[in-house]
Amino acid sequence: MQPYSTPFYFVILGLALIPIVIAQLLGKKLMWYQVLLTIAFLWLTFSGTVTIWALIGFGVFQTIIVKFYEWYRVKQNKNQSFVFYLIILLSILPLVIVKVHPLFNPGPGPGSILGFLGISYISFKTVAMIMEIRDGLIKAVPLKEFLYFLYFYPTISSGPIDRFRRFVKELKAPVVTEKYLDLLNKGVFRIFQGFLYKFIIGYLIDQYWLHGIAISATIHPSFLNVSSSMYAYGLYLFFDFAGYSLFAIGVSNLMGYDLPHNFNKPFLAKNIHDFWQRWHMTLSFWFRDFVFMRLVKTFMVKKWSKNMITISNVGYLANMLLMGFWHGLTWYYILYGFYHAMLMIGYDAWKRLKKRKNWKIPDNKWTSAISIFITFNLVFISFLIFSGIPNHIIMHCIDPHFPLPNF
Amino acid sequence: MKEQIFDIIETVSGTDEFREDLDMDLFEEGILDSMRAIMLIVELEGAFDISLPPSEMDREDWNTANKIAARVQEKKDEN
Protein backbone atom coordinates (compact mmCIF):
# COMPACT_ATOMS: atom_id res chain seq x y z
CA MET A 1 0.00 0.00 0.00
CA GLN A 2 1.59 3.24 -1.20
CA PRO A 3 1.72 5.97 1.42
CA TYR A 4 -0.90 8.73 1.07
CA SER A 5 -2.43 7.14 -2.00
CA THR A 6 -5.95 6.01 -1.15
CA PRO A 7 -8.77 7.27 1.08
CA PHE A 8 -8.56 3.96 2.97
CA TYR A 9 -4.96 4.75 3.86
CA PHE A 10 -5.90 8.13 5.30
CA VAL A 11 -8.73 6.63 7.31
CA ILE A 12 -6.45 4.06 8.91
CA LEU A 13 -3.74 6.66 9.47
CA GLY A 14 -6.24 9.07 11.01
CA LEU A 15 -7.57 6.46 13.39
CA ALA A 16 -4.06 5.32 14.28
CA LEU A 17 -3.01 8.87 15.07
CA ILE A 18 -5.84 9.57 17.51
CA PRO A 19 -4.08 8.01 20.55
CA ILE A 20 -0.96 10.08 19.85
CA VAL A 21 -2.94 13.29 19.53
CA ILE A 22 -4.76 12.66 22.79
CA ALA A 23 -1.54 11.69 24.54
CA GLN A 24 0.24 14.83 23.37
CA LEU A 25 -2.66 16.98 24.50
CA LEU A 26 -2.20 15.36 27.90
CA GLY A 27 1.52 16.11 27.77
CA LYS A 28 2.79 12.63 26.96
CA LYS A 29 4.78 11.45 23.98
CA LEU A 30 3.77 7.78 23.97
CA MET A 31 7.04 6.77 22.30
CA TRP A 32 6.24 3.06 22.48
CA TYR A 33 3.08 3.71 20.50
CA GLN A 34 4.92 5.85 17.95
CA VAL A 35 7.39 3.05 17.37
CA LEU A 36 4.55 0.52 17.10
CA LEU A 37 2.80 2.79 14.60
CA THR A 38 5.95 3.10 12.52
CA ILE A 39 6.47 -0.66 12.46
CA ALA A 40 2.79 -1.24 11.64
CA PHE A 41 2.78 1.23 8.75
CA LEU A 42 6.11 0.05 7.41
CA TRP A 43 4.63 -3.40 7.45
CA LEU A 44 1.52 -2.23 5.60
CA THR A 45 3.63 -0.47 2.99
CA PHE A 46 6.31 -3.08 2.43
CA SER A 47 4.94 -6.45 3.42
CA GLY A 48 4.32 -8.96 0.71
CA THR A 49 7.09 -7.40 -1.32
CA VAL A 50 10.64 -8.54 -1.69
CA THR A 51 11.72 -4.97 -0.90
CA ILE A 52 10.99 -5.38 2.80
CA TRP A 53 14.24 -7.31 3.05
CA ALA A 54 16.06 -4.56 1.22
CA LEU A 55 14.57 -2.09 3.71
CA ILE A 56 15.71 -4.11 6.72
CA GLY A 57 19.07 -5.04 5.21
CA PHE A 58 19.74 -1.41 4.39
CA GLY A 59 19.01 -0.39 7.98
CA VAL A 60 21.33 -3.03 9.36
CA PHE A 61 24.09 -2.07 6.94
CA GLN A 62 23.85 1.66 7.67
CA THR A 63 23.72 1.04 11.43
CA ILE A 64 26.96 -0.95 11.26
CA ILE A 65 28.66 1.77 9.17
CA VAL A 66 27.48 4.71 11.25
CA LYS A 67 28.20 3.02 14.59
CA PHE A 68 31.64 2.03 13.35
CA TYR A 69 32.39 5.59 12.31
CA GLU A 70 31.09 6.91 15.62
CA TRP A 71 33.44 4.53 17.44
CA TYR A 72 36.35 5.47 15.19
CA ARG A 73 35.87 9.22 15.32
CA VAL A 74 34.51 9.78 18.83
CA LYS A 75 35.86 6.91 20.95
CA GLN A 76 39.18 6.48 19.18
CA ASN A 77 39.32 10.20 18.40
CA LYS A 78 40.89 9.53 15.02
CA ASN A 79 40.07 11.53 11.94
CA GLN A 80 41.87 10.22 8.90
CA SER A 81 40.40 11.53 5.69
CA PHE A 82 40.65 8.24 3.88
CA VAL A 83 38.49 6.51 6.51
CA PHE A 84 35.92 9.29 6.20
CA TYR A 85 35.76 8.98 2.40
CA LEU A 86 35.59 5.21 2.58
CA ILE A 87 32.68 5.31 5.04
CA ILE A 88 30.83 7.86 2.91
CA LEU A 89 31.30 5.67 -0.16
CA LEU A 90 30.04 2.61 1.67
CA SER A 91 27.03 4.55 2.88
CA ILE A 92 26.00 5.60 -0.63
CA LEU A 93 26.92 2.29 -2.22
CA PRO A 94 23.44 0.72 -2.02
CA LEU A 95 21.94 3.83 -3.61
CA VAL A 96 24.55 3.91 -6.37
CA ILE A 97 23.95 0.24 -7.14
CA VAL A 98 20.20 0.84 -7.32
CA LYS A 99 20.64 3.82 -9.66
CA VAL A 100 23.18 2.10 -11.92
CA HIS A 101 21.25 -1.17 -12.12
CA PRO A 102 18.86 -0.02 -14.91
CA LEU A 103 21.86 0.68 -17.15
CA PHE A 104 22.74 -2.99 -17.09
CA ASN A 105 19.17 -4.20 -17.01
CA PRO A 106 17.21 -1.78 -19.16
CA GLY A 107 13.47 -2.20 -19.57
CA PRO A 108 10.48 -2.37 -17.31
CA GLY A 109 11.71 -5.29 -15.21
CA PRO A 110 12.16 -5.08 -11.43
CA GLY A 111 14.91 -2.79 -10.26
CA SER A 112 17.94 -3.78 -8.23
CA ILE A 113 17.26 -6.18 -5.39
CA LEU A 114 18.73 -3.59 -3.06
CA GLY A 115 16.11 -1.00 -3.90
CA PHE A 116 13.07 -0.04 -1.86
CA LEU A 117 10.72 2.93 -1.74
CA GLY A 118 12.58 5.77 -0.06
CA ILE A 119 16.14 4.52 -0.47
CA SER A 120 17.15 7.76 -2.16
CA TYR A 121 15.85 9.80 0.73
CA ILE A 122 17.08 7.70 3.63
CA SER A 123 20.58 7.74 2.17
CA PHE A 124 20.68 11.51 2.62
CA LYS A 125 20.08 11.08 6.33
CA THR A 126 22.98 8.72 6.93
CA VAL A 127 25.46 10.59 4.73
CA ALA A 128 24.70 13.85 6.54
CA MET A 129 25.19 12.13 9.88
CA ILE A 130 28.57 10.74 8.87
CA MET A 131 29.69 14.21 7.79
CA GLU A 132 28.50 15.74 11.04
CA ILE A 133 30.28 13.04 13.06
CA ARG A 134 33.43 13.92 11.13
CA ASP A 135 32.92 17.62 11.88
CA GLY A 136 32.40 16.90 15.54
CA LEU A 137 28.82 18.18 15.47
CA ILE A 138 27.41 14.77 16.32
CA LYS A 139 29.19 13.30 19.29
CA ALA A 140 26.94 10.33 19.94
CA VAL A 141 24.60 8.09 17.97
CA PRO A 142 22.18 6.40 20.37
CA LEU A 143 20.86 3.34 18.57
CA LYS A 144 17.13 3.71 19.26
CA GLU A 145 17.04 7.37 18.25
CA PHE A 146 19.07 6.59 15.13
CA LEU A 147 16.72 3.82 13.97
CA TYR A 148 13.62 5.89 14.64
CA PHE A 149 15.15 8.82 12.73
CA LEU A 150 16.02 6.60 9.79
CA TYR A 151 12.67 4.85 9.54
CA PHE A 152 10.46 7.75 10.61
CA TYR A 153 7.32 6.74 8.88
CA PRO A 154 5.57 9.91 7.59
CA THR A 155 8.58 10.90 5.53
CA ILE A 156 9.93 7.55 4.47
CA SER A 157 8.90 7.58 0.85
CA SER A 158 10.00 11.03 -0.36
CA GLY A 159 11.12 13.23 2.49
CA PRO A 160 11.20 16.13 3.51
CA ILE A 161 14.81 15.43 4.36
CA ASP A 162 15.27 15.95 8.07
CA ARG A 163 18.51 16.21 10.06
CA PHE A 164 19.54 14.06 12.99
CA ARG A 165 20.41 16.76 15.50
CA ARG A 166 17.18 18.65 14.88
CA PHE A 167 15.11 15.47 15.15
CA VAL A 168 16.74 14.21 18.31
CA LYS A 169 16.37 17.60 19.98
CA GLU A 170 12.65 17.43 19.30
CA LEU A 171 12.49 13.80 20.39
CA LYS A 172 14.07 14.63 23.74
CA ALA A 173 12.12 17.83 24.42
CA PRO A 174 9.10 17.51 26.72
CA VAL A 175 5.64 18.13 25.32
CA VAL A 176 4.53 21.75 25.68
CA THR A 177 0.76 21.80 25.34
CA GLU A 178 0.38 25.25 23.74
CA LYS A 179 3.08 24.46 21.24
CA TYR A 180 1.47 21.15 20.45
CA LEU A 181 -1.96 22.72 20.03
CA ASP A 182 -0.44 25.11 17.53
CA LEU A 183 1.31 22.24 15.75
CA LEU A 184 -1.89 20.19 15.76
CA ASN A 185 -3.78 23.07 14.24
CA LYS A 186 -1.17 23.63 11.56
CA GLY A 187 -0.81 19.90 10.91
CA VAL A 188 -4.51 19.42 10.25
CA PHE A 189 -4.56 22.46 8.00
CA ARG A 190 -1.57 21.17 6.07
CA ILE A 191 -3.16 17.77 5.56
CA PHE A 192 -6.21 19.45 4.08
CA GLN A 193 -3.99 21.69 1.98
CA GLY A 194 -2.18 18.56 0.80
CA PHE A 195 -5.51 17.07 -0.25
CA LEU A 196 -6.34 20.17 -2.24
CA TYR A 197 -2.95 20.24 -3.95
CA LYS A 198 -2.46 16.58 -4.73
CA PHE A 199 -5.91 15.05 -5.08
CA ILE A 200 -7.82 18.00 -6.50
CA ILE A 201 -5.55 20.47 -8.30
CA GLY A 202 -2.84 17.98 -9.27
CA TYR A 203 -5.39 15.37 -10.27
CA LEU A 204 -7.36 17.83 -12.42
CA ILE A 205 -4.21 19.12 -14.14
CA ASP A 206 -3.23 15.57 -14.95
CA GLN A 207 -6.65 14.28 -15.95
CA TYR A 208 -7.70 17.21 -18.14
CA TRP A 209 -4.41 18.57 -19.38
CA LEU A 210 -1.11 16.79 -18.78
CA HIS A 211 -2.07 13.25 -19.63
CA GLY A 212 -3.46 14.17 -23.03
CA ILE A 213 -1.01 16.90 -23.99
CA ALA A 214 2.00 14.73 -23.19
CA ILE A 215 0.76 12.11 -25.64
CA SER A 216 -0.08 14.70 -28.30
CA ALA A 217 3.31 16.35 -27.92
CA THR A 218 5.01 12.97 -28.31
CA ILE A 219 3.11 11.95 -31.44
CA HIS A 220 2.76 15.40 -33.03
CA PRO A 221 5.42 17.62 -31.51
CA SER A 222 4.90 21.30 -32.25
CA PHE A 223 5.97 24.44 -30.46
CA LEU A 224 2.46 24.86 -29.04
CA ASN A 225 2.07 21.24 -27.98
CA VAL A 226 5.43 21.04 -26.35
CA SER A 227 5.05 24.40 -24.55
CA SER A 228 1.66 23.38 -23.29
CA SER A 229 3.01 20.08 -22.01
CA MET A 230 5.83 21.98 -20.35
CA TYR A 231 3.47 24.15 -18.29
CA ALA A 232 1.17 21.22 -17.60
CA TYR A 233 3.99 19.07 -16.32
CA GLY A 234 5.62 21.78 -14.23
CA LEU A 235 2.38 22.71 -12.52
CA TYR A 236 1.47 19.05 -12.00
CA LEU A 237 4.91 18.35 -10.53
CA PHE A 238 4.53 21.17 -8.06
CA PHE A 239 1.00 20.37 -6.88
CA ASP A 240 1.68 16.68 -6.67
CA PHE A 241 4.95 16.93 -4.79
CA ALA A 242 4.01 19.90 -2.64
CA GLY A 243 0.80 18.03 -1.78
CA TYR A 244 2.76 14.96 -0.73
CA SER A 245 5.16 17.12 1.30
CA LEU A 246 2.22 18.74 3.08
CA PHE A 247 0.88 15.29 4.02
CA ALA A 248 4.25 14.20 5.33
CA ILE A 249 4.73 17.41 7.29
CA GLY A 250 1.12 17.52 8.53
CA VAL A 251 1.18 13.94 9.79
CA SER A 252 4.52 14.58 11.47
CA ASN A 253 3.02 17.70 13.07
CA LEU A 254 0.20 15.57 14.50
CA MET A 255 2.82 13.32 16.01
CA GLY A 256 4.46 16.35 17.59
CA TYR A 257 7.30 16.96 15.12
CA ASP A 258 7.79 20.34 13.47
CA LEU A 259 9.46 19.14 10.30
CA PRO A 260 11.16 21.58 7.90
CA HIS A 261 9.21 22.65 4.83
CA ASN A 262 9.81 21.79 1.21
CA PHE A 263 8.11 24.59 -0.72
CA ASN A 264 7.72 28.32 -0.23
CA LYS A 265 5.81 29.89 -3.13
CA PRO A 266 8.51 28.80 -5.62
CA PHE A 267 6.85 30.43 -8.61
CA LEU A 268 7.32 33.86 -7.06
CA ALA A 269 11.11 33.45 -7.25
CA LYS A 270 12.79 36.51 -8.73
CA ASN A 271 15.92 34.68 -9.84
CA ILE A 272 17.35 31.18 -9.89
CA HIS A 273 19.11 31.71 -6.58
CA ASP A 274 15.84 32.67 -4.96
CA PHE A 275 14.15 29.70 -6.67
CA TRP A 276 16.41 27.18 -4.97
CA GLN A 277 15.56 28.75 -1.64
CA ARG A 278 11.90 28.08 -2.33
CA TRP A 279 11.73 24.78 -4.29
CA HIS A 280 12.28 21.38 -2.63
CA MET A 281 14.07 23.29 0.10
CA THR A 282 15.16 20.33 2.21
CA LEU A 283 16.90 18.84 -0.85
CA SER A 284 18.37 22.15 -1.96
CA PHE A 285 19.72 22.98 1.49
CA TRP A 286 21.07 19.46 1.91
CA PHE A 287 23.08 19.78 -1.28
CA ARG A 288 24.14 23.31 -0.34
CA ASP A 289 25.39 22.34 3.12
CA PHE A 290 26.81 18.87 2.46
CA VAL A 291 28.08 19.21 -1.11
CA PHE A 292 28.48 22.80 -2.32
CA MET A 293 29.81 24.44 0.83
CA ARG A 294 32.11 21.54 1.75
CA LEU A 295 33.51 21.40 -1.77
CA VAL A 296 34.08 25.14 -1.97
CA LYS A 297 35.66 25.15 1.47
CA THR A 298 38.01 22.34 0.41
CA PHE A 299 38.96 24.28 -2.73
CA MET A 300 39.75 27.36 -0.70
CA VAL A 301 41.64 25.61 2.07
CA LYS A 302 43.68 23.53 -0.38
CA LYS A 303 44.10 26.60 -2.57
CA TRP A 304 43.20 24.77 -5.79
CA SER A 305 42.35 28.09 -7.34
CA LYS A 306 42.69 31.73 -6.39
CA ASN A 307 39.76 32.69 -8.58
CA MET A 308 36.54 32.87 -6.57
CA ILE A 309 34.47 32.82 -9.74
CA THR A 310 36.07 29.60 -10.95
CA ILE A 311 35.61 28.01 -7.54
CA SER A 312 31.93 28.89 -7.30
CA ASN A 313 31.26 27.80 -10.90
CA VAL A 314 32.91 24.44 -10.36
CA GLY A 315 30.99 24.20 -7.09
CA TYR A 316 27.67 24.81 -8.88
CA LEU A 317 28.50 22.25 -11.56
CA ALA A 318 29.48 19.56 -9.09
CA ASN A 319 26.48 20.31 -6.90
CA MET A 320 23.82 20.39 -9.61
CA LEU A 321 25.25 17.50 -11.62
CA LEU A 322 25.27 15.36 -8.51
CA MET A 323 21.66 16.33 -7.92
CA GLY A 324 20.87 15.32 -11.50
CA PHE A 325 22.57 11.96 -11.07
CA TRP A 326 20.76 11.43 -7.80
CA HIS A 327 17.44 11.60 -9.66
CA GLY A 328 18.62 8.84 -11.97
CA LEU A 329 21.13 7.89 -14.61
CA THR A 330 19.20 9.12 -17.63
CA TRP A 331 20.42 11.74 -20.06
CA TYR A 332 17.59 14.08 -19.19
CA TYR A 333 18.17 13.98 -15.41
CA ILE A 334 21.82 14.73 -15.97
CA LEU A 335 20.98 17.49 -18.44
CA TYR A 336 18.52 18.88 -15.87
CA GLY A 337 21.36 19.14 -13.36
CA PHE A 338 23.73 20.66 -15.91
CA TYR A 339 21.09 23.17 -17.03
CA HIS A 340 20.51 24.36 -13.47
CA ALA A 341 24.26 24.69 -12.95
CA MET A 342 24.34 26.90 -16.07
CA LEU A 343 21.46 28.99 -14.72
CA MET A 344 23.31 29.57 -11.44
CA ILE A 345 26.56 30.36 -13.24
CA GLY A 346 24.72 32.62 -15.66
CA TYR A 347 22.94 34.47 -12.89
CA ASP A 348 26.18 35.15 -11.03
CA ALA A 349 27.74 36.39 -14.27
CA TRP A 350 24.76 38.68 -14.83
CA LYS A 351 25.14 40.10 -11.30
CA ARG A 352 28.84 40.75 -11.91
CA LEU A 353 28.06 42.39 -15.25
CA LYS A 354 25.54 44.75 -13.65
CA LYS A 355 28.07 45.71 -11.00
CA ARG A 356 30.86 46.27 -13.48
CA LYS A 357 28.76 48.44 -15.80
CA ASN A 358 27.14 50.13 -12.85
CA TRP A 359 23.65 49.49 -14.21
CA LYS A 360 21.16 50.63 -11.62
CA ILE A 361 18.02 48.71 -12.45
CA PRO A 362 15.05 50.08 -10.48
CA ASP A 363 13.29 47.76 -8.08
CA ASN A 364 9.56 48.14 -8.62
CA LYS A 365 6.44 46.11 -9.44
CA TRP A 366 7.31 45.96 -13.14
CA THR A 367 10.89 44.84 -12.80
CA SER A 368 9.84 42.31 -10.16
CA ALA A 369 7.16 40.95 -12.46
CA ILE A 370 9.63 40.65 -15.33
CA SER A 371 12.21 38.85 -13.16
CA ILE A 372 9.56 36.48 -11.87
CA PHE A 373 8.34 35.84 -15.42
CA ILE A 374 11.84 35.13 -16.73
CA THR A 375 12.75 32.89 -13.80
CA PHE A 376 9.44 31.03 -14.04
CA ASN A 377 10.01 30.21 -17.71
CA LEU A 378 13.66 29.28 -17.35
CA VAL A 379 12.67 26.94 -14.53
CA PHE A 380 9.80 25.43 -16.49
CA ILE A 381 12.17 24.65 -19.35
CA SER A 382 14.18 22.66 -16.81
CA PHE A 383 10.97 20.85 -15.78
CA LEU A 384 10.31 19.97 -19.41
CA ILE A 385 13.74 18.37 -19.63
CA PHE A 386 13.13 16.63 -16.31
CA SER A 387 9.73 15.29 -17.35
CA GLY A 388 11.23 12.99 -19.95
CA ILE A 389 8.78 14.27 -22.56
CA PRO A 390 11.56 15.31 -24.95
CA ASN A 391 12.97 11.83 -24.46
CA HIS A 392 9.62 10.36 -25.46
CA ILE A 393 9.46 12.64 -28.49
CA ILE A 394 12.91 11.61 -29.68
CA MET A 395 12.34 7.92 -29.00
CA HIS A 396 8.97 8.03 -30.73
CA CYS A 397 10.60 9.50 -33.84
CA ILE A 398 13.10 6.69 -33.88
CA ASP A 399 10.61 3.95 -33.03
CA PRO A 400 6.88 4.67 -33.23
CA HIS A 401 6.21 1.63 -31.06
CA PHE A 402 8.12 3.14 -28.14
CA PRO A 403 5.69 3.38 -25.19
CA LEU A 404 3.79 6.67 -24.93
CA PRO A 405 4.05 8.83 -21.83
CA ASN A 406 1.55 7.89 -19.17
CA PHE A 407 1.31 10.68 -16.62
CA MET B 1 39.14 39.78 19.49
CA LYS B 2 36.03 41.55 18.22
CA GLU B 3 38.13 44.04 16.26
CA GLN B 4 40.11 41.24 14.66
CA ILE B 5 36.86 39.53 13.65
CA PHE B 6 35.44 42.73 12.18
CA ASP B 7 38.69 43.29 10.26
CA ILE B 8 38.35 39.82 8.77
CA ILE B 9 34.72 40.49 7.78
CA GLU B 10 35.86 43.70 6.13
CA THR B 11 38.65 41.95 4.19
CA VAL B 12 36.35 39.17 2.99
CA SER B 13 33.41 41.37 2.03
CA GLY B 14 35.43 44.30 0.73
CA THR B 15 33.37 46.84 2.63
CA ASP B 16 33.13 48.34 6.11
CA GLU B 17 29.47 49.39 5.84
CA PHE B 18 28.54 46.91 8.55
CA ARG B 19 30.56 48.83 11.13
CA GLU B 20 27.86 51.51 11.19
CA ASP B 21 25.34 48.96 12.41
CA LEU B 22 26.80 45.79 13.86
CA ASP B 23 23.34 44.25 13.89
CA MET B 24 22.53 44.70 10.23
CA ASP B 25 21.71 41.51 8.32
CA LEU B 26 24.86 40.92 6.27
CA PHE B 27 23.19 38.49 3.86
CA GLU B 28 20.19 40.68 3.18
CA GLU B 29 22.41 43.70 2.59
CA GLY B 30 24.49 41.72 0.12
CA ILE B 31 27.63 42.14 2.21
CA LEU B 32 27.92 38.38 2.53
CA ASP B 33 26.78 35.58 0.25
CA SER B 34 27.38 31.81 0.27
CA MET B 35 30.85 32.16 -1.26
CA ARG B 36 32.01 34.95 1.02
CA ALA B 37 30.54 33.11 4.00
CA ILE B 38 32.86 30.22 3.27
CA MET B 39 35.83 32.53 2.81
CA LEU B 40 34.91 34.01 6.18
CA ILE B 41 34.78 30.53 7.75
CA VAL B 42 38.19 29.66 6.35
CA GLU B 43 39.74 32.93 7.58
CA LEU B 44 38.14 32.69 11.03
CA GLU B 45 39.21 29.05 11.41
CA GLY B 46 42.77 30.03 10.59
CA ALA B 47 42.88 33.12 12.76
CA PHE B 48 41.37 31.60 15.92
CA ASP B 49 42.25 27.92 15.59
CA ILE B 50 38.65 26.77 15.77
CA SER B 51 36.52 24.48 13.63
CA LEU B 52 33.49 25.91 11.81
CA PRO B 53 31.67 23.18 9.86
CA PRO B 54 29.45 24.60 7.10
CA SER B 55 26.39 22.61 8.15
CA GLU B 56 26.48 24.24 11.55
CA MET B 57 26.30 27.71 10.05
CA ASP B 58 22.64 28.39 10.65
CA ARG B 59 22.16 31.72 8.92
CA GLU B 60 19.96 32.97 11.72
CA ASP B 61 22.88 32.69 14.14
CA TRP B 62 25.54 34.09 11.82
CA ASN B 63 23.98 36.94 9.90
CA THR B 64 25.23 40.00 11.79
CA ALA B 65 28.72 41.19 12.76
CA ASN B 66 27.80 40.93 16.43
CA LYS B 67 26.44 37.41 16.07
CA ILE B 68 29.57 36.28 14.22
CA ALA B 69 31.76 37.66 16.99
CA ALA B 70 29.60 35.90 19.59
CA ARG B 71 29.76 32.55 17.76
CA VAL B 72 33.53 32.73 17.41
CA GLN B 73 33.87 33.51 21.11
CA GLU B 74 31.64 30.52 21.96
CA LYS B 75 33.75 28.23 19.79
CA LYS B 76 36.92 29.53 21.37
CA ASP B 77 35.48 28.91 24.83
CA GLU B 78 34.50 25.36 23.87
CA ASN B 79 38.17 24.58 23.23
Boltz contact constraints between the chains, C-beta under 6 A:
constraints:
  - contact:
      token1: [A, 135]
      token2: [B, 53]
      max_distance: 6.0
  - contact:
      token1: [A, 137]
      token2: [B, 53]
      max_distance: 6.0
  - contact:
      token1: [A, 137]
      token2: [B, 56]
      max_distance: 6.0
  - contact:
      token1: [A, 289]
      token2: [B, 54]
      max_distance: 6.0
  - contact:
      token1: [A, 289]
      token2: [B, 55]
      max_distance: 6.0
  - contact:
      token1: [A, 293]
      token2: [B, 38]
      max_distance: 6.0
  - contact:
      token1: [A, 293]
      token2: [B, 54]
      max_distance: 6.0
  - contact:
      token1: [A, 294]
      token2: [B, 54]
      max_distance: 6.0
  - contact:
      token1: [A, 296]
      token2: [B, 38]
      max_distance: 6.0
  - contact:
      token1: [A, 297]
      token2: [B, 38]
      max_distance: 6.0
  - contact:
      token1: [A, 300]
      token2: [B, 42]
      max_distance: 6.0
  - contact:
      token1: [A, 301]
      token2: [B, 42]
      max_distance: 6.0
  - contact:
      token1: [A, 308]
      token2: [B, 35]
      max_distance: 6.0
  - contact:
      token1: [A, 312]
      token2: [B, 35]
      max_distance: 6.0
